[in-house]
């Protein structure tokens, strides 16, 4: 390699390619906002001259560090871990590294009770000069958000792109990807009714969290629409992990006169705990109580019995989250719209595979 080739700059590559320096930067950073023809042409020039810019040089030219921040409320929760794996996969494909911040907001299945303030991570993201931040869960998912949190979030959002996988919040300078968090609840209830189950309970989920509130509202509204009497004694809220499902189900089973014939669980982990509580009471799933879940986790298919559940398309949501963030970083004016519709997966825990309808 000649000395000229060793000292080749991004400006020279732009001159040889006949495109702007910003376009060269987009190609180097694997931005999706470059046509395939232009990308191929620039790549040919880069390969021909063996051009290999350092990360420092790339940052100086593009004002980007090729680093993203991901703030998650509990990485041990299968919902968040599945999202994160998809996010990491696509970030690497586009040449980004990730700083993962785990807040343990609301506790975890490992017994951690002391959450790390999200405001601390917001400032850390700015100090680390990340190109953008993706937020998964935390205080943003509460029904009521504190003014101090919103102020800190807006302060970060005014300086770097911030994408939030969650429902929109008024007066917030961030990009929201709204999930259909109550979708599929009606399908679960209709399915259970078709099996002959009418005393349908609801367990798991923390009070004051948007997902819980929305799914519980869909549950009560569907029963009302179908002229099924609503019984508040069939609802037992707790949290999002297997021990919470166990406690919530055990509480329902302490009422022998109001034992449910079917249970809708907040997610597969809660369902696993509920099934254990049912077994400890000497009852069977699904013969005595049908169990279904609002959110599929990877292990649900290997539960005994296999869980009837809703596929919330977590991998798709993770992919769309990172694509939206990268587009925002590259000033792509065309927003990414997501089409999120949960899908019912029928397995053994509801009783449909037994080949008969239950009688009340």
N, C-alpha and C positions, 0 to 999 in steps of 0.2 A: 504494500500500500504506500502510495507517495505521500510526501508531507502535506500536499494540498488536500488530499483526501482526508488525512488525519485532522486537519484544521477546518474542515468543511463546517459551515454554520447553517442554521435553519434559514437564514436570509438567502444564502447561496442556493439552497435546495428550492426555495420559493422562486428564485430567478430562473433556475434550470427547468422548473416545472411549469412556469408561466402562470402561477396562481399566487394568491396572497399568503403572507406569513400566517395569518389566522387560520387559513385553510390547511396549511401544513401542520399547524398545531392540532387542529381537529383530527387530522389523519393519525398523527402520532398518538393522540389521546384516545383513539378509537371511538370518536364521537359518532353517534348515529346520524348526525345532521350533515353528512357528506354523501354525494351521489356515488354509486358504485363505480362509474366510469372515472370520475375524478380521483377517487381513492386508489383505484388500480394504477392510474397514471403516476400519481405521486409515489406510491409504493414501489413502482418500477425504478423511479429515479433514486429513491432512498436505498434500494437494494443494489443498484448499479454502483453507487459511490460508497457503499458500506457505511452509511450514515447511522450513528447510534447516539442520540442525544441523552445526556444524563438527566436524572430526575430534577436536579437543581436547575439545569438549563430549561427544561420544560416548564418548570414553575415560573421562572423569570419571564419567559415569553408569553405564556398563557395566563399568568397570574393564578394558576391552579397548582395544588400540591398533589393531585390525583389521590386524595385521601377523603374518605367519607366517615361521618360519625353516625352510628346507629345506637339509639337509646331505647332500651327494652326494659320492661318492668320486671320480668323474671325469665331468664334464659332457660331455666330448668323446666318451665311449663312447655309441654309438647307443642302447644299452639304457637308460641313464640319461637321455639327452636326450629320448627319446620319452616316458618316464615324466614328466619334468619339464614338458614342453609340455602334457600333459594336466592335470597338477597346477595349473599356472599358469592354464590356461583356466578351470578350475572355481573357483579361488581368486578370480579377477576377477569371476566371475558372482556370488559371494557377498560381494563388497565387500571382499576382502582384498588387501593387497599382500604381496610376498614378498621376503625377504632370502635370497639364494642364497649358500651357502657351499660352495666346491669344494675338497676336501682333497687331491686327487691321490693318494689312498691306494693304494699298490701300483703307482704309476707311471701312465703314460698313453701314448697313441699319438703324442704330441708330444714324447716324450723327457724329460718332467719326472720327476725322480727324487726330489726333496725334498718329501715330503708335509707338509702343515700339520697339526699335532696336532689331533685332533678335540676334545680337552679344551679347547683354546683357543676353539673355536667354541661349545662348550657354555656357557662363561662369557659369551661375547659375546651369545648369545641371551638370557641372563638380564639382562645390562646393557641390551640394546636393548628390554627389556620386551615381547618378542613374546608373542602369545597362546598359541602352541603351536609345536611343532617336529616336523618329519617327517624321518626319517633313511633314506637310501637307500644301502645298501652301507657299506663301510668295515670297521673292526675287528669290528663286530657280526656280520659274515658269516664270521668265522674259526671254525674248529673249536674252537680254544681262545682264550678271551677273557681279557685281563689283568685282575687285580683292580683296578688303578688306573683302567682304562677303565670297568669296571662301576660302581665307586664314583662316578666323575664323572657317568656317565649317570644313576644313581639320584638323585644330588644335584639334577640338573636336573629329573628326572621327578617329584620330590616338590614342585616349585614350579610347574611348568606341564605341561599335557598333552604327552606325547611319543608319537608313533606311529612304529613301525618296520616297514618292509616287509621282512620276513625271518622266519626261524624263531625260535620262542620260546626265551628264555634263562632258566634258573632264577634265582630271586631277583632279578628285574629289575622295577622299578616303572614299566613302560611298557606300552603297548598294542602287540601284535604282530599283523600280518596275515600269516599263514602261506601262502606260495605252495607249489604242488606242484612243487618244483624238480627232481624226478626224473621227473615225468610225461612220457610220450611217448617215452621211450628204448626201451621195449619195442616200441612201434609202429614205430619206425625199424628196429629189428633184424628184426622180422617181415617188414617190407616188403622189406628187402635180401635176406633169405633167400628170399622169394617170387620174387625176380629171379634167384636162383641164386648169390648171393654168400655165401660162408661164411667167408672170412678177413676178418673185420670188425675194423678198428682203431679207435682212439680218440685224438684229438689236441686239444691246447689245454686251457686251464684251469689255474689255479695250484694247486699242492698246498697243502693246509691250509685251503682255502676251502670252505665248506659246499656251495655249488653244485657245485663240482668233485667233492667227496667223494660227494655224493648221486647225481650222474649216473654217476660211475664205478662206484658200487656197484650201481646199476640195470643198467648195462651187463654187469657180471660175473655178476650174479644171473640175468639173462635168458638169457645164454649157457648157464649151468648148468642152468636149467630146461628148455632146449631140447636138452640133451645135446650142446652144441657145445663142443669142447675150448677151454679158456682158454689164451691165449698172451700172456704179459706183454710180449713183445717187440713186440707190436702196439699198445702204449700209449706215447704220447709227450706228457707234460704240458709246459706252457710258461706261457702267459698268455692274455689275451683279445683280442688285436689281430691284425691281418693279418700283421705281421712275425713274431709268435709262431707263427701257423699255418704260415708258410713254414718257419721253423726246425724246428718239430716234425715236419712232413711230410718235410722233407729228411733228417732224422735217420732216419726209418723207411725211406726209400728207399736209404739207405746199406747196407741189409741185403738184397742181391739174392735170397737164398734164402728170405726171409720177407716178400716184398713183399705188402701187403694187396690184396685185390680190392675192398674198400669201406672207407670212412673215415667215422666219426661225428665231427663237429667241434663244439667247444663252442658256437660261434655263427657267424653269417654272416660276420663279419670274419675269424675264424680259417679258415673255409672258403675265402674268397677267397685268403688267403695260401697255403693248402694246394694249391689248384688251380694257382697260379703255380709252386709247387715241382714239382708233377707235370709241368707243361708243360716246365719247364726240364730235366727228366730225360728228355724225349723221349716221354713217355707222354700218353695222352688221357683226358679226362673226358667222358662216363662209359664209353667203350668199354673202357679198360684198368682204370680204378679208378672206382667209384661214390663220389660225395661227397654227404653229407647233413649237416644242421646241427641243433643243439638249440635254437636261438633265432633267430627271424626278425628281421632289420633291414630298414628301408625300402628299401634299395638292392638287396636280394637278388634281386628280380624282374628287375633290369636287368643282373645279372651274366651272363657268357657262359661256360658255359651257365647258365641260370636255376637258382637253388638250390632243391632239395628241402629243406624245413625244417619246424620246429615253430613255430607261432604261439603265443607265450606270453601273448597278450592283455595286452601291456604298457599299452595305452591304458586298458583296463578296470582294471588294477591301479593305475594312477595316479589314476584317478577315484575308486576306492574308498578309496585312501589319504587323499585330501584330504577326502572325505566323513566318514571315520572321525575325522579330526583335528578338523574343525569340530563334529561331534557331541560329541566329548569336551570341547571348549572351552565348549560350551553346556550341559554337564552333562546330556546326553541319556543316560539310564540304559540305553536299548536299544542293545546293541552291533550293529555292522554285520558280518554274516557274508558272506564272499566265497566264490564258487564258481569255483575256478580249475582248469581242465583244458586243457592244451595241445592244439592241433589240428594234425594232420599235413597239410602242403601239398605235394603231389607235382608237381614240375617236371622239368626236363631233366637235372639233374646226377646223378640216381640211375640213369638209363638207362631208366626205365619208358616214356618217350615214344618210345623207339626201336622199340617194338613187338615185342621178342623177349626171351626169357630168356637170361641169360648162362650159360655152361657153365664149370665149374671144371676 
